[in-house]
Amino acid sequence: MNIAEKVRAGERIDSNEALALYEYDLFELGELADLKRKQLHGNKSYFNINRHINPTNICKDICKFCAYSASRKNPNQYTMSHDDIMSIVDDIVKRDIKEVHIVSAHNPQTGLQWYLDIFKKIKTRYPNLHVKALTAAEVHFLCEEYGKSYDELLDLMVENGVDSMPGGGAEIFDETVREYICKGKVSSGQWLDIHKKWHERGKMSNVTMLFGHVEKRHNRIDHMMRIRDLQDATGGFNAFIPLVYQSENNYLNVKEFITAHEILKTMAISRIVLDNVANIKAYWVTSTVNLALVAQEFGANDLDGTIEKESINSAAGAASAHGVNLDEFVTLIKNSGFIPVERDSVYNELKIW
């Protein structure tokens, strides 16, 4: 039985077989991924109505791929006050936005309590608003900075109103690559351990993979396999989010940029490999809206959300600073031949267009 036959039969493939899928014709690979997508989700494409808030860009870490941190090429440092953040939250709740996504740099000046207090303020004022906050990289940073164990900090997050964790900071799990692109940041083992502990608390999270920089195909497959292994153990990942590297204003100096062909192959392979992760997200912020819509034919069943404002990827060249209008988002999904479904943060269906 060849690899395609195994996929069609619903059998799990190993890492060597997954790597071999990169040699398949793009459209044959798309057909296999689309089969898996339809088995799970039919013709539905999910999104949520969300708002990103990036409270500070001051960072103690030095990641070569980052254009957001104020410690390097970006001299415009900022840290939002709690009043600033609550003003945004007040506004989004009035407009029926259901999730606030809070991720920022590793700022040693703000203090652990600064984070916990804003989560508590949001949750106290708006108990039904979903708070998605703190990547595993931020958790690791705060633990190191304030002498907490992962367990202690995760418990504090739960106590102060954090509902789920985003998937950022995963980058590429291969430690040789991490040493080059984000030396000193949370390790792959630590990242996975933090999410394991979060899942053990009955909480859900996402998982990302940053690709299209200096990593190789086998690094991507290794990354997916480690996700699959943890998902087998905990079942706590809502979605896998392959993030396309953004090339502007950073220190990686990548000369040959990844092609749409390679992006779609990676998206399709992730759908095939991650047979235990329900949702594959084509994060339009890093892939562009148009390619994200095409990715629906290559295994992706989620396009993230309206976002409204985004600072981290847009600093590196992504066209995401002001989000996408809801009506436009719905129309784009419809026109691409799929059914738009608004979801909540843990993939309960709220509205079908």
C-alpha positions as CSV (number, residue, x, y, z in Angstrom):
1,M,0.0,0.0,0.0
2,N,1.5,3.4,-1.0
3,I,1.2,6.5,1.0
4,A,-1.8,7.9,-0.8
5,E,-3.6,4.7,-0.4
6,K,-2.8,4.7,3.4
7,V,-4.2,8.3,3.6
8,R,-7.4,7.4,1.8
9,A,-7.8,4.3,4.0
10,G,-7.5,6.5,7.1
11,E,-4.3,5.0,8.3
12,R,-1.7,7.1,10.2
13,I,1.5,7.8,8.3
14,D,5.0,8.1,9.8
15,S,7.6,10.8,9.5
16,N,9.3,9.4,6.5
17,E,6.1,9.0,4.7
18,A,5.1,12.5,5.6
19,L,8.3,13.9,4.3
20,A,7.8,11.9,1.1
21,L,4.5,13.7,0.5
22,Y,6.4,16.9,-0.4
23,E,7.4,15.1,-3.6
24,Y,3.8,14.6,-4.6
25,D,2.2,16.7,-7.2
26,L,0.5,19.7,-5.6
27,F,-3.0,18.9,-6.8
28,E,-2.8,15.2,-5.8
29,L,-1.6,16.3,-2.4
30,G,-4.5,18.8,-2.3
31,E,-7.0,16.1,-3.1
32,L,-5.7,14.0,-0.2
33,A,-5.9,16.9,2.2
34,D,-9.3,17.9,1.0
35,L,-10.6,14.4,1.6
36,K,-9.5,14.6,5.2
37,R,-10.9,18.1,5.6
38,K,-14.3,17.1,4.2
39,Q,-14.4,14.0,6.4
40,L,-14.0,16.3,9.4
41,H,-15.8,19.5,8.5
42,G,-17.7,19.0,5.2
43,N,-17.8,22.3,3.3
44,K,-17.6,24.6,6.4
45,S,-15.0,27.2,7.0
46,Y,-14.7,28.6,10.5
47,F,-13.8,32.0,11.8
48,N,-14.4,34.1,14.9
49,I,-15.1,37.7,15.6
50,N,-12.0,38.7,17.6
51,R,-9.7,41.5,18.5
52,H,-6.0,41.3,19.0
53,I,-4.4,43.5,21.7
54,N,-0.6,43.7,21.8
55,P,0.0,45.6,25.1
56,T,3.8,46.1,24.9
57,N,6.6,45.8,22.4
58,I,9.5,46.0,24.9
59,C,11.3,42.7,24.9
60,K,14.3,41.2,26.7
61,D,14.7,38.4,24.1
62,I,16.3,38.8,20.8
63,C,14.7,36.7,18.0
64,K,16.2,37.2,14.6
65,F,12.8,36.8,12.8
66,C,11.0,39.4,14.9
67,A,10.3,43.0,13.7
68,Y,7.9,43.8,16.6
69,S,10.4,44.1,19.5
70,A,11.4,47.6,20.3
71,S,14.8,46.5,21.5
72,R,16.2,46.1,18.0
73,K,15.2,47.8,14.7
74,N,12.0,49.3,16.1
75,P,12.9,52.3,18.3
76,N,9.3,53.2,19.1
77,Q,8.8,51.6,22.5
78,Y,5.3,51.5,24.1
79,T,3.5,49.9,27.0
80,M,-0.3,50.3,27.2
81,S,-1.9,51.2,30.5
82,H,-4.7,49.1,31.9
83,D,-7.1,52.0,31.2
84,D,-6.0,51.9,27.5
85,I,-6.6,48.2,27.3
86,M,-10.0,48.4,29.1
87,S,-11.1,51.1,26.8
88,I,-10.5,48.8,23.8
89,V,-12.2,45.9,25.6
90,D,-15.2,48.2,26.5
91,D,-15.5,49.1,22.8
92,I,-15.3,45.6,21.4
93,V,-17.9,44.2,23.8
94,K,-20.3,46.9,22.7
95,R,-19.8,45.5,19.1
96,D,-20.4,41.9,20.2
97,I,-16.8,40.8,19.7
98,K,-16.5,37.6,21.6
99,E,-12.7,37.0,22.0
100,V,-9.8,39.2,23.1
101,H,-6.4,37.8,22.1
102,I,-3.6,39.3,24.3
103,V,-0.1,38.6,23.3
104,S,3.0,40.9,23.6
105,A,6.7,41.0,24.0
106,H,8.7,39.8,27.0
107,N,8.8,43.1,29.0
108,P,10.8,42.9,32.2
109,Q,9.5,46.3,33.3
110,T,5.7,45.6,33.6
111,G,5.7,43.0,36.3
112,L,3.8,39.8,36.6
113,Q,0.9,41.4,38.5
114,W,0.4,43.8,35.6
115,Y,-0.6,40.9,33.4
116,L,-2.7,39.1,36.1
117,D,-4.5,42.3,37.0
118,I,-5.6,43.1,33.5
119,F,-6.9,39.6,32.9
120,K,-8.9,39.9,36.1
121,K,-10.2,43.3,35.3
122,I,-11.4,42.1,31.9
123,K,-13.0,38.9,33.3
124,T,-14.7,40.7,36.2
125,R,-16.3,43.3,34.0
126,Y,-17.1,40.9,31.1
127,P,-17.4,37.3,32.4
128,N,-18.6,36.0,29.0
129,L,-15.8,37.5,27.0
130,H,-13.2,34.8,26.1
131,V,-9.7,35.8,27.2
132,K,-7.0,34.1,25.1
133,A,-3.7,35.2,26.5
134,L,0.0,34.5,27.1
135,T,2.0,32.3,24.8
136,A,4.2,29.5,26.3
137,A,7.1,31.8,25.5
138,E,5.6,34.5,27.7
139,V,4.8,32.0,30.4
140,H,8.4,30.8,30.4
141,F,9.7,34.4,30.5
142,L,7.4,35.3,33.4
143,C,8.4,32.2,35.4
144,E,12.1,32.9,35.0
145,E,11.7,36.6,35.8
146,Y,9.6,36.1,38.9
147,G,10.7,32.8,40.2
148,K,7.6,30.8,39.6
149,S,7.1,27.2,38.4
150,Y,5.1,26.6,35.3
151,D,2.4,25.0,37.5
152,E,2.2,28.1,39.8
153,L,1.9,30.5,36.9
154,L,-0.6,28.5,35.0
155,D,-2.8,28.3,38.1
156,L,-2.5,32.1,38.5
157,M,-3.6,32.5,34.9
158,V,-6.7,30.3,35.5
159,E,-7.5,32.1,38.8
160,N,-7.3,35.5,37.1
161,G,-9.5,34.7,34.1
162,V,-7.5,33.3,31.2
163,D,-9.7,30.9,29.2
164,S,-7.3,29.5,26.6
165,M,-3.7,29.9,25.4
166,P,-2.6,31.0,22.0
167,G,-0.1,28.8,20.1
168,G,2.7,31.4,19.6
169,G,6.3,30.9,20.5
170,A,6.5,27.4,19.1
171,E,8.4,28.6,16.0
172,I,10.2,25.4,14.9
173,F,10.8,22.8,17.5
174,D,14.2,21.7,16.2
175,E,16.8,23.0,18.7
176,T,19.5,23.7,16.1
177,V,17.1,26.0,14.2
178,R,15.9,27.6,17.5
179,E,19.5,28.3,18.5
180,Y,19.9,30.3,15.4
181,I,16.5,32.1,15.1
182,C,15.5,32.6,18.8
183,K,18.4,31.8,21.1
184,G,17.5,32.1,24.8
185,K,13.8,31.8,24.2
186,V,11.7,29.0,25.6
187,S,13.0,25.6,24.4
188,S,10.8,23.2,22.4
189,G,10.7,20.8,25.4
190,Q,9.6,23.6,27.7
191,W,7.0,24.9,25.2
192,L,5.5,21.4,25.0
193,D,5.6,20.9,28.7
194,I,3.8,24.2,29.4
195,H,1.0,23.3,27.0
196,K,0.8,19.7,28.4
197,K,0.3,21.2,31.9
198,W,-2.3,23.7,30.6
199,H,-4.2,20.8,29.0
200,E,-4.0,18.8,32.2
201,R,-6.0,21.7,33.8
202,G,-8.8,21.0,31.4
203,K,-7.9,24.0,29.3
204,M,-7.4,24.2,25.5
205,S,-4.7,25.9,23.4
206,N,-3.5,26.3,19.9
207,V,-0.1,25.4,18.4
208,T,1.8,27.2,15.7
209,M,4.7,26.5,13.4
210,L,6.8,29.3,11.9
211,F,8.1,28.2,8.5
212,G,9.6,29.6,5.3
213,H,12.8,31.0,6.9
214,V,15.9,28.8,7.5
215,E,14.2,25.6,8.4
216,K,14.1,22.5,6.1
217,R,11.2,20.3,5.2
218,H,12.3,17.6,7.7
219,N,12.2,20.2,10.5
220,R,8.5,20.9,9.7
221,I,7.7,17.2,9.7
222,D,9.5,16.8,13.0
223,H,7.5,19.7,14.4
224,M,4.2,18.2,13.3
225,M,5.1,14.8,14.8
226,R,5.8,16.3,18.2
227,I,2.4,18.0,18.1
228,R,0.7,14.7,17.2
229,D,2.4,12.9,20.0
230,L,1.3,15.5,22.6
231,Q,-2.2,15.6,21.2
232,D,-2.4,11.8,21.5
233,A,-1.6,12.3,25.2
234,T,-3.8,15.3,26.1
235,G,-6.2,16.1,23.3
236,G,-5.8,19.7,24.3
237,F,-5.0,21.4,21.0
238,N,-7.9,23.2,19.3
239,A,-6.0,24.0,16.1
240,F,-2.7,23.9,14.3
241,I,-1.6,27.2,12.7
242,P,1.2,27.2,10.2
243,L,2.6,30.7,10.2
244,V,4.4,32.0,7.1
245,Y,7.6,33.9,7.9
246,Q,7.4,37.6,7.3
247,S,10.5,39.0,5.7
248,E,10.6,42.7,6.5
249,N,12.5,44.6,9.2
250,N,14.3,41.6,10.8
251,Y,17.7,40.0,11.0
252,L,17.3,36.6,9.4
253,N,18.1,38.0,5.9
254,V,16.4,35.2,4.1
255,K,17.3,35.5,0.4
256,E,14.9,33.1,-1.2
257,F,11.3,33.5,0.0
258,I,8.9,30.6,0.3
259,T,6.5,30.1,-2.6
260,A,2.8,29.7,-2.5
261,H,3.3,26.2,-3.9
262,E,5.4,25.3,-0.9
263,I,3.0,26.9,1.5
264,L,0.0,25.0,0.2
265,K,2.0,21.7,0.2
266,T,2.9,22.3,3.9
267,M,-0.7,23.2,4.7
268,A,-1.9,20.0,3.0
269,I,0.7,17.8,4.7
270,S,-0.2,19.2,8.1
271,R,-3.9,18.2,7.5
272,I,-2.8,14.7,6.6
273,V,-0.2,14.2,9.4
274,L,-2.2,15.8,12.2
275,D,-5.1,13.3,12.2
276,N,-5.8,14.0,15.8
277,V,-6.0,17.8,15.6
278,A,-9.4,18.8,14.4
279,N,-8.7,22.2,12.9
280,I,-6.0,23.5,10.5
281,K,-5.9,27.3,10.4
282,A,-4.9,29.2,7.4
283,Y,-3.9,32.3,9.3
284,W,-4.6,35.0,6.7
285,V,-2.4,37.5,8.6
286,T,0.8,35.7,7.5
287,S,-0.3,34.0,4.3
288,T,-2.5,36.9,2.8
289,V,-6.2,36.6,2.6
290,N,-6.1,35.3,-1.0
291,L,-3.8,32.4,-0.3
292,A,-5.7,31.6,2.9
293,L,-8.9,31.2,0.8
294,V,-7.0,28.9,-1.6
295,A,-5.7,26.9,1.4
296,Q,-9.3,25.9,2.0
297,E,-8.9,23.5,-0.9
298,F,-5.7,22.1,0.7
299,G,-6.9,21.0,4.1
300,A,-7.5,24.3,6.0
301,N,-10.9,24.6,7.6
302,D,-10.3,27.8,9.6
303,L,-9.3,31.3,8.6
304,D,-8.9,32.7,12.2
305,G,-11.0,35.9,12.4
306,T,-11.7,39.5,11.7
307,I,-8.8,40.5,14.2
308,E,-9.5,44.3,13.8
309,K,-5.9,45.3,14.8
310,E,-2.7,43.4,14.8
311,S,0.8,44.7,15.5
312,I,3.3,41.9,15.6
313,N,3.2,40.4,12.0
314,S,2.3,43.7,10.4
315,A,5.6,45.1,11.8
316,A,7.3,42.5,9.6
317,G,5.3,43.4,6.4
318,A,2.0,41.5,6.8
319,A,-1.1,43.4,5.6
320,S,-2.9,42.8,8.9
321,A,-2.7,46.1,10.8
322,H,-6.4,46.8,10.6
323,G,-8.0,43.4,10.2
324,V,-10.8,42.5,7.8
325,N,-14.4,43.8,7.8
326,L,-16.9,41.0,8.9
327,D,-19.2,41.4,5.9
328,E,-16.2,41.2,3.5
329,F,-14.8,38.2,5.4
330,V,-18.1,36.3,5.0
331,T,-18.4,37.2,1.4
332,L,-14.9,36.1,0.6
333,I,-15.5,32.7,2.1
334,K,-18.8,32.3,0.3
335,N,-17.3,33.4,-3.0
336,S,-14.6,30.7,-2.6
337,G,-17.2,28.0,-2.5
338,F,-17.3,27.3,1.2
339,I,-19.9,27.9,4.0
340,P,-18.9,30.6,6.5
341,V,-19.4,29.5,10.1
342,E,-18.8,31.8,13.0
343,R,-17.4,29.9,15.9
344,D,-16.4,30.6,19.5
345,S,-12.8,30.3,20.7
346,V,-13.2,26.5,21.3
347,Y,-15.0,25.8,18.1
348,N,-18.6,25.7,19.1
349,E,-20.7,26.9,16.1
350,L,-22.4,30.2,16.7
351,K,-23.8,31.1,13.3
352,I,-23.9,29.6,9.8
353,W,-24.2,32.0,6.9
